[in-house]
Structures are given as structure tokens and as C-alpha cells.
Amino acid sequence: MSRLLLLLGIIGTAFVQVQSTVEFNCLRTSDDCAADTCGSNGDCNCVSPNGLYNCGTDVVNVGTGCGCVGTGSICNIDGTTCACTEKFYGPLCQYKTLDVSCSTAGSHILNVNVPGTPTCYVKGFESTCSFSTTVPTGAPTGWAGNFLEASLTDATNCGSPTETTDADGVKTKCFTVICRYESLYLTGLDFEAQFCCGDEKKTVTSDPLTLTENGLSTTDVNADAAGANIVTVVMKDGADATIVTGSAVDIGSTVKLEFTLDSTSDFAAIRVLSCKAKDGGSNEVEFIASSCPTKTFVQSTSRTGGSPVVIETKAIKFTGTTTVTYECSVLICRQMTECAEVTCTDGTSGFGRKKREITASSNSTEQKTVVTYVRVNDPFAASEVKSAVQDAVAQTGAINLSAAVVGLAVVVLVLLAACLVLGVCLINRRAPVKNIQG
């Protein structure tokens, strides 16, 4: 039995998946796992003894007597300092990474000191009400990171706070803040936080960014005249339903680009060489290069036979426009071998060779440009569907939570069954053998 318990302990500590939170997600550009690997869902996959949110702390060999304050914090082996979770900072983890100091002098001091390097600003007022490293007069001693002093009476720079009164007559004034991790665009990895002060209380709540607006649109493929009827691209959602005019799309939701050949053409296969997301102006980000993903909002590439090719992405939103244009360069081949898959640097399969490898003298391939676009919500505009979105998110969250609990229960049952079988085998091996000869 002791061997069985030891084995169960090894199974429990050898590999730990640290759940990503609003404050930390290793898929972001500036949020990295200090050790081990980043999972596809944004969690760091920590191998014992590494632990905490970024696998950067020895959680087995720990000290004592530190007096750590923050929940989940660990006393370092030196016995004098604490290793904090993503929700706290300071030598004893005594400060929250999202906090507000309520002032009676007509302003609130907002503090953001989460891992990574987000750009934070009051929603709708990025140009006039952004956080900085300047510590305001009156900020609590020990606070660090980025600050914003938001006036309660002067709406010029940050707008007026949202004021509510609950059933007990308690008044609360809140500022809504968006924290963005990419310089040009918003993604589902960004977050929104509410910093609130009321009568003798303060709260800070945060959620992943889920901004929605009706008005999703698609256009016909634009290609040069010679290839206008050869290759087409359509957009689909996570359920493989075609995205059509009038649909709604969330930042961070699945948008698939599906490239298909005309069945009547003499071309046999497709390679998507490159794709860019553009804002219609000078801003663009290349998310497929040499047929391999270059940005985290690309989830996968796939192909069945020679066509179609599907690139699965997560919807992003450029900061200055509601429209995201996808512009892709596609190689179409008359021979399947000329559009063979390539291996990307991360070991996944891509579709398309580097441009210097394309044989220009051959008539068996042609290169086309295809364009389509999608509209997403403008975070600078007042949203009239906010309450409906919150209701939908709440319902989805409950469903996802239930699924997560069921999945965890299944995993635990499988592990317990395996341990039980192993225990029976060990007992049988140690049981004495009786002599049954007459």
C-alpha cells in the first residue's frame, strides 16, 4: 500500500498544468513561462519542482517564517522573501496586482502591476487617460508598476465614472479599464477591469476582453483576372458555419479562412504562402509567412487532399478601425508535389515553400492574391449591446465550467482506476503461494 501511495504522489507532482488567468497567459507576447512549456490554452505546463503561474518557483524546497500575505504565495528557501502568484507582488506578496486607492479629494488612484507589459487605459480615452509609471501623490507606500489618477469631477481626460446605487443605498463609482498586450490590435488575450470605490469599500473585477457588435461582413475574393475563378476564400466560425453579413463576432472568437480550388480548373493543389491582417491604413501584421504561423492568434493549418486549405485564427481588432482585412498570397499548383507541405520551426506542418524555392520558369504554378475582411466591435464607441454580451458570457462561462468539472472528474476516475489495478497486482505478487500437492 505504501508503494501505491508513493506512486500516486509521483503522478500528482510530476506534471502540473497551471491555470492561466486574466493577469497571466503564456500565449501573450510578453507573458512567458520561466521554465518548461506553454500549453495551447495559455497555461504553463510545470514539471516538479517548478511551480506557480510561470513555473519559475521551486514549490517543493521551500523556506519557513516568511509571513507571506498573498493567497497562494510561497516562502522562498532563503526564508526571508516570498514568491508571489500572478495576483500579488511585493516582498511578502502584500500588494494586489490590480488595485485602487479611493480618495476623498476628488480622484481615485488605479494601480496595474500584472506580469507582462500591457498598455492600459480608461475605455474610450486611450489618448488622454492612459496609465504611466509616474507614482501619483498620495499613492499607498510600496505600490509599483503603472498608475492612473482618475478624476471624479473633471470628465475632460478620463470621462465620468459610472455611478450606481445598490439596494442598501450604497453608492459606487467605477472606471472601466482595458489592458492591451499588442501595440496595434486587441485580442481575446487582453482583458477589461473595473476599478470601483463605494461607501467604505473598494473592488476590482476583471474579465477577458469580449466586445461584440453586429455588422460582420464578407466580400467576394479579389484576385487578378487570370485567377479570378480559380481560387476562392470564405470565412467560417468555430462550428464551420459560413460567416455572413449580419452575424456577430467577438474578439478572440474563431475565424477560419478556407481556401478552395475551382473543381473545373486544371490545378490540383494550394499552398498559402503568406497572410496579413490589415487595418485599411498603414498598420498590418503578418500571421502566415512561408506557410507557417508567426503570431499567436493563428491556431492551426490543415488540408484535406489538395484542397481546401484551412487556416484557423482568433479574431483580432485593430485599435483605430472596426474592419480587419485578411490579404493572403496563394500558390496554386498543377502537380501535388509542387504544393507539398513543409515543416515549420515549431515542428508543425505548414503549406508552402519559401519564395526563393519557387521555380519561376515552370508553367505548372501560379501565384494569386485573395482578400476578405471581417468587422469587429470598436472599443472606443459606446456599446448598446453590453448587457446582452455580459449575459451571453455568463451563460457560456457556466457551460464551460461544467464541462471543465466533468472533464476533471473523468481524469481523476481514470487515474484512481489505474492505481487500483496496480495495487491489486502488487498485492497478488506478494501473496504467499500455497502447496496443493497431496
N, C-alpha and C positions, 0 to 999 in steps of 0.2 A: 504493500500500500504506500509506503514512503517513496518508493521509486515512482509510483504512479503520480503522487502529488508533486514530486520533483519535476517530472516530465510535463505536467500541467503548468507548473510555474514557468518552465522554459518556453512553452508555447505562448504563454501570456506576456512575456517580457522581451522576446527576441525581436519582435516586429510590432511597432505601434504606429498607427496612422493618426496623426494629429489633425483634428478637425479645423479646417480653415474658418475664419470669422471675418466680419466686416473690417476689423482692424488689420488683418494679415491674410494674404492669399499669395502663395508662391508662384502663381501664374503671372502676377504683375511684373512689370519691367524692373521695379525697384525692391520687390519683396523676394528674397532668396532664402533657400534652406542653407544654413551654415554648414550642414553635413548631410550625407545621404541624398535622397532623390525627392523631386517634386512630383506628386501624382497628378493625373489628368483633371482631378476635381479641385486642385488648388491646395491640397493637404500635403504636408511634408511627411514622407514615409521614414520614420525614425527607427534606427536599429539600436537596440540596447547596447550601451547605457545612455545613448543620446536621447534627449527629450525636450520638452516644452515646445512652443509653437514652431520653432525653426530648427529643431534637432541640434541646437547649439549649446545645450547644457547637459552635464553629467548628472542624471537624476538617480543614479544608484549610489555613487560615492559622494555623500553629502555631509555638510557640517551641521553643527547644532548651536543654539544660542543666538542666532542672528536677530530674532524678533521680527521676522518678515510680516508685513501688514497685508499686502495684496493677496487676494484669494488665488490659490494655486501656485504661489511663489515658492521657490526652493532656496534653502540656505546653501551657499557655496561651501566647498570643502575647507576654505580658509576660515570659516566660522565668523566672518565679520560683515560680508555683503550678501545680498540676495540676488538670485536670478529671477527675473520677472516674466510673467505671461505677457501676451500682446496687449493686455488691457491695463497694465500698470507700468510705472517707471519710478526711478529714484533708488537710492542705496538700500532702502528697506521696502521698495515697491509700494511706497505710501501714497503715490500720486496716480490719478487715473489718466489714461492717455487721451480721453475725451472728457473735458470738464468745463464748468462755467462758474465764475465768481459773480454773485449777484450784488449789485451796487445800489445804494440809496442815493447816489449822486447823479443819477440820470443815465447810466450806461451799464452794460454787462461786459465782463471780460471773458472771452471764449478762448479755450486752450485745446490745441490738437497736437499730440506728440506720439502718433502711432508709428509703427515701423514703416520703412519706406520713405518716399519723398513725394507725397501728394501735393497738388495745388488746391487750396481750399478757399472758398468764397461764399458769401451770402447769395443764395439763389436769386438770379436775376440782376445781380450787381457786381459781377466779376471785375469790371474795370474800375469801380470806385470803392469796393468793400471786400478786399482780399486780405488773407492772413499774412503776417510777416514775422520775422524773428525778433523784432523790436518788442521789448518787455514793457507793457503799459505801467504807468504809475498806479500803485495800488494792487498789482497782481500778487497773489499769495507767494510767500517766500518758498523757493525751491522749485517752482514751476519752470519748465523749459519747453523748447520746441517752437511752435508757431502760435501767434496770438492775434486776436482781433478785439478791439474795443468798440462795441456797437452801441450807438446812442439810442435811448428810449424815446427821446423827444424831438430829435432832428432827423427827419427821414431823407435828407438830401443824399447821403452817401450809401447808406445800407437799407433804406426803406424803413417802414414802420414795422415793429414786431407784431406777430399775430397774438391777439389777446383773447382769452377765453375765461369763462367763469363756470366752475363745476357746481354740482347740486348743493354743496355745502357753502357756496358763496366764495370759495377760494379763487382768487384771480391769478392767472398765469400769463406771462408774456414770453413768446418763443421766437427765436431766429432759426430759419432753416438754412443749413449749410451743405454745399456739395463739395466733395473732395475727389479730384480727378487725377489719375496717375499717368496719363499720356498728355503730351503737350498740345496736340491738335484735336483730339477727339475723346468722347466719352464712351465707356464700355460697361458691360454688366459687372465688371470687377470693381468699378467705382462705387462710392457709397454716399448716402444722404443722411445727415444727422440733424436732430432738433435739440437746440440748447434752450432750456426753459427755466425761468425763475418765477416763483409764486410766493404766496404768503407763507413765510417761514419754511420754504422748501425749494429744492432745485432738482432738475432731472436732465439727463442727456440720453436720448434714444437714437439708435442708428439702424439703418436698413440698406441692403443692396439697392443700387440705383434702378428703378423701374418706372421710367417715364414713358407714357403712351399717348398717342394722338391718332385719330382716324385720318386717313389720307394716304395710305400706302399705294404706290403706283408702279407700274412697269411700262417699259416701252418695247417696241419691236427692236430686233437686233439691227445694229448699223454696221455693215461690212462693206468692203469695196465691191464694185459692180460685179467683178468676176466671181466672187464667192458669196453673193447675197443670198442665194438659195441653197448653199451647200451646208453651212453650219448655223445652228440656231442655239440660243441660250434662253432658258426660263428659270425663274426663281421659285423655290418651293420652301415650305416651312418644315418644322421638325417632324411632322406627320406625313411628309411627302405630298401635301396638298399644294396645288399651284397658288402662288401669291397673286391676288388680283386686286384691281382698283377697289377701294372702299374697305379693304382689310386693315387691321391694326397690327403694328409690330412694336415690341419692346426692345429697348437697349439690352443687349445680352441674349436676345432670343435667337433661335436657329434660323439662318438664311442659307439655303443651298443654291449653288449655281450649277445647273445641269446643262452640259454641252452635248448636242446631238447632231449627227450627220444626216443629211438627206439620204433616204434609203435608195433613191433612184440615181444617185451620183456614183461615179466610179472610184470614189475614195473609200478606204477601208477602216481608217482609224484616226484618232485625235490625240494630240498632245497639247495640254495647256502649258505654254511656256512661261507666261507671267501674268499677273493680275495686280491692278492698282485700285485702291479706293480713293476717290477724289471728291472734293467739295464744290467743284464747278469753278473754283478760282485757282490760286497758285498752290494750295495745300493738297498733298497727296501722300499716301503711304503704300508701298509695295508689299503685298502679303503673299504673293507667289513669285518666286524667282527661280529660273531654271527648273520649274515644275515642282519646287519644294517650298513648304511653308516657311515664312520668315517672321511672322508675327503670331502672338498667342491667340488672337481671335479666329485663326484658322484651326478647325478641329480635325479634319481628315480629308483625304482624297481617295476616290475609289473609281473603279472602272469595271464594267461587265463586257467582256469581249473587246471589240474595237470601239464601241460607242454604247451608251453615253459615258462621259467623264463627269463626275460629281465632286465639287469642292464644297465642303460644309464649313460655314463660318458662323461667328456670333456677331449680331448686328452692332455696329458702332454708330456714333453720332458726332460729326464734326461740330466744333463749338459755335460756328457762325452761320450755319445753314441747316435747313430741315432735310436736305437732299444729299444722299450718298450715291455717287456714280461708280459702278464697277466697270473698269476697262481692262479687257484681257486680250493677250496675244495668243493665238491658237495656231498650231501647226497641224495641217490635215495631210494624211499620207495615203498613198495608193497601196503601199505594202505594209503589212502589220509590223514587220521587223523594223521599219523605219520609225515607228512610234512606240518602240519597246519601252517599258518602264525603266526608271533609273532609281538608284538607291540614294536617299538623302543623307546628310551628315548625321542625323539622329537615328539612322537605321531604318526609317520608314520608306515605303515605296512612293516614288513620285512619277510623274508622267511628263517626259520631255527631256531632250538633251540640252546642254548649254548651246548658246547661239554659235559659238565658234566651231561646234561639232557638226552643224548642219551643212550638208553638201549642197552648195548653191547651184552647181552645174546640173543637178538632176531635175527632170521634169515631173518626178513622181511625188513631189511635195509642194505645198503652197502655204503661205502664212497669211492669216486673216486677223482682223481686229474686230472684236464684238463688244458691244456696250449695252448695259442695262442699269437701271437705278431704282432706289427704294427711298421712301420718305419716312423719317422718324421724328419723334417729338422734339421741339425746340425748348430746352430747359430755361431759356430766358423769357419765355412767354408764359402768361398765367394760364394754368391748365384748368379747364372746366370739368375734366373727367377724373380729377384726382381721387375723389371719394370712391368712384367706381373701381379705379385701379387698385386702391387700397383693399377694397372688398375682395377683388379677384386674387390679389397677392395673399390675403389672409386665408382664403379658401385653398389656394394652391399650396401654401405652406403647411396647412393641416394635412392635406393629402400626402405631401412629400414626407412629413414627419411620420405619418402612419406607415408609409412604405419603408422608411428607414428603420422603424422599430421592428416591423415584421422581418426585414432582411437580417437585422442583428440577431433576432431570436433564432432564425434558421441557422445562422452561422454558429451560435452558441450550442444549439442542439446537435449539430454535426460534430463539433469538437468533443462534446460530452460523450456522444456515442462512440467516437474513435477511442477516447480514453478508456471507456468501459470495456471495449473489446480488448484493448491492450492489457488492461488489468486482469481480465479473465485468463488471457494467455499466460501472463506471468504467474498467476496462481496455479494454473494447471501444470506449468513446467516445474514448480517447486513442490507439488503434491507428491507424497510417497507412493511408490508402486507396490501393490500387494502381490504376494506369491500365491498363485491359484493352482499350482500343481498338486495332485493328490499324493 
